[in-house]
Amino acid sequence: MALLEDKAKKQSKHVIEVQDLNLVYDTDIQSVAALKDIQLQVEDGSFVCVLGPSGCGKTTLLRIIAGFLQPTSGNVYLDGEAIPDKPDENRGVVFQHQTLYPWLNIEQNVEFGLKMRKVPSRERRDVVDKYLEMVGLAQFKKAAPYELSGGMKQRASIARVLANDPRIILMDEPFGALDAMTKEQMQEKIRTIWKETHKTIFFITHDVEEALLLGTKIIIMSARPGQIIKEYNNNLPYEIGDGESRVYRSRKEFIEKREEIVSLIQH
């Protein structure tokens, strides 16, 4: 098994480029450097997982790419163009805690962005049906959010992002609040969706095993001020089949690589 190799599959086009990125927070007492000299390229169709100790700036980096925060200095480009200073449909975001509108049913939640963009109703219906089927919620499209489990709500959130056909999907610890079994199921589901859609995914996690099972590129960040201290290319997500995660978790090479990354993060 070629788990982590420099010759992992490469794509020719960079969807996201981050250059000389710095972010400093000014408080009443002091200035705090959150991110320092971030240099990053995200290839088209890749699944990038970002790991690091708590408070290292993982989510801050995602929020800058999404357009929620502005850096102190540096640049972020989407397909070679400077990103706008606000969110748009090209950068879909899935948060740790789902953000479905409670007054809308699942179908209406998924079509919300399309409706705001005045996509014709027939086209909206086709798109919504496609992605609800993809995430396994076709039979729950008339349900209210409160009627669904945590994992099902997160699947609906993913369908809503996919329906807008973003250039990149930004996921901020999307499975962190789920129980262990549901989390494993969602890992299988998002890997399958990534393979089917060929979308570029930028995924924040604290779970080293999750990163190894999902990330074609794994980025390790240092403690504050957050810097990228190591990048791994990873073939495993290309190789692993549906339902095979547990088989790979128990392999010697997987365990050794997990411990290597854990040690790097801790020290």
Number of C-alpha atoms within 10 A of each C-alpha: 10 12 19 19 12 12 10 17 13 14 12 8 13 17 20 24 19 20 16 14 20 22 24 15 12 10 8 5 6 8 10 13 16 21 27 19 17 19 16 17 15 21 19 20 22 23 26 25 27 26 25 28 18 12 14 20 24 27 18 19 25 20 18 21 28 24 18 14 16 20 20 13 13 16 20 25 17 19 14 12 12 13 20 15 13 12 17 14 17 16 20 22 27 22 17 17 17 20 14 20 14 11 11 15 18 29 23 22 24 30 22 19 17 23 14 8 10 10 13 10 12 9 11 21 16 11 21 27 20 15 22 24 15 18 20 14 21 16 10 18 19 13 15 19 23 12 12 15 12 19 20 19 21 24 24 28 24 25 30 28 24 25 24 21 18 17 20 27 23 24 21 21 19 25 27 16 14 17 11 11 10 16 18 16 14 20 20 19 18 16 19 17 18 17 15 10 12 13 19 21 27 22 25 26 21 16 17 19 19 18 25 26 26 26 26 26 26 23 21 23 24 23 19 17 18 25 22 20 13 13 15 19 20 25 23 22 21 16 11 16 12 9 12 12 20 10 9 17 16 10 11 10 15 19 13 11 16 19 14 11 20 18 10 15 18 10 9
